[in-house]
Structure formats: structure tokens, C-alpha cells
């Protein structure tokens, strides 16, 4: 028995392809870009970069702790294993 496809999924994908096809045939706009347009684009790029830096600083501690925890666990296990072994310094 064949599975029944969802018709709304089919129609939404068809609409998406038709929209992309129609937008790809747009003609030349001959629009004027004044200097303020470049300024706005530059501000958007700088804001995106600043946002990425802030997100990086917020999550850097988590990433650092994630990798440092594994090192601490290994060091703690080494220290505990050294406690279990008899020492060579016997004062008798």
C-alpha cells in the first residue's frame, strides 16, 4: 500500500518554485543608490559582527569549561590512582 502524500506540502512547494521562477525573471530596476544606502549596509554588517562577538563572549566560557572539565577529570583520576599505589619513601 502506498503512503498518502500530504497535499498541502505539495502545493506549498509548488508555490515556492513558482515564486522563485517569477522573481528570477525580474527586469533591470535602474534604481538610484544614494550614499546613505552604503552607510546603512555598513551599519548592518558592523552590527552583525558586534552581535557575533557578544554571542561568542557569552558562550566562550561554556566551551572552555566543557573542554577543561575533561582535563580536570583526568588529573583527578591520576591523583587518586597515585594515592592507591604504595610509596617508595618508607621511613623504617
Secondary structure, DSSP 8 states (H G I E B T S, - for coil): ------HHHHHHHHHHHHHHHHHHT---------HHHHHHHHHHHHHHHHHHHHHHHHHHHHHHHHHHHHHHHHHHHHHHHHHHS--S----
